[in-house]
Amino acid sequence: MDSWRALVDFAENVSRGHDQWRESYIAQREQKRAQIDQMIRYAESSQCRMATLVRHFGDLADGQKPGGICDFCAPRLCAAQRFRTATETEHAALINVVAALRRGGTKSTGKLYSQLCPKREMSRDALEEVLGAMARAGLVQLSDAVFEKDGKQIPYRKASLTRAGYAVDEVTLVEFIMKETALPAAKRKRRKNPLFPRVRSGRRGPKPQPGRGQW
């Protein structure tokens, strides 16, 4: 069955259009999807929020200057997001990331994960959170990049050590704090409705005694 595009004029008259609408529709859909993905990457990024916005609008010079007041620049002053001290496992991951980047230079976060967690000792999201905490501590720099495959642009993230990161070892004191994940909501207790009292099930009345008739 052929698909045709409907045309609506200013007087809201509907007429049959042409059948060459599919390509433009797919292009618009992909553009909208790319915009949504970009918004998600911004929300999940481990960079200064203000500097990222400034770079997005083309000011590359001022986009290198951190604003100093967002959750990335000042996590301890953040009201909407809670932070906690890193665990021993997360601190060990920090040391492994530093060692891997010292050997291989800049790497994509995906390659870092496959190299450091070949048996999925840590989830990909958990490692990304460690990298974000390292970025807040000034040990790594995370940057977004894009590669092209089959005519599509696929975004990814790169990690590289800063000067402070190269100097880190197992005994270095680092302000290494992690984002606190949301706790599951407590189960709500049912409120008793005075108009409809709850009937308990499982409790039975006294059994009829032999020779005394039925209750």
Steps between C-alpha positions, in 0.01 A plus 500: 500500500640835397555770764418858406560825679200715591522875441305752709472864385429814705124440469546148642416338168656155471627372170707210380871571484795318352660171607853638545450586868676206658861619458435843650299342784783261586752786491287708738456201731874435514566867570253501790654181637848651478380807690354282777822297520696824526282617789551166678878522453493851645309381807739206549820684411790541739589855402411849616138565400552867420816441297325227300211734415738779400690265266171374355414854388838545334712688755795261518728743687268571793380141483827388657436695820304315771208682657577372850141463625353189333487145636825418318699800621362517856348161589501565875281808451250311287147477640329276244775237475659318794854370508683242711851376570630244251521136602818291494386336177444837335839627623663188353326576169647852514853356529434259212370781278809711572730207416315425175507862381868532589579205275270575212428872506152622410242222477129477442303411809371191322852369439593580857210292624581200280866519608443544874189285541538203261282284727261782587646538845331842500207618291554751220287758680703453819826564313350808336413631847861439611626694198258781581631515857857504368408790273354692795823435689703639208671170420356433155348706223193361327409624156229411250590382153322355196589234246316410182373152421272402212428866435393567859680705762543309825603698810741364759708627790878519538705507820852638545713564806565850625831606652360426844385159378849402390626574851245277677604174666348268760597721794401835350224676691225590254162662560324216327122517547229310317145590409252347740249282320133534591374256759190297414185657631371341820189294467199702593271363768138477412284745683201361681171622363255550788208454264621164382675318786748237396375145538765259618522179310623173643331534841199285541235491764464214747424167346165348579516248782349154452149484626458875541363582160641741247626854555 
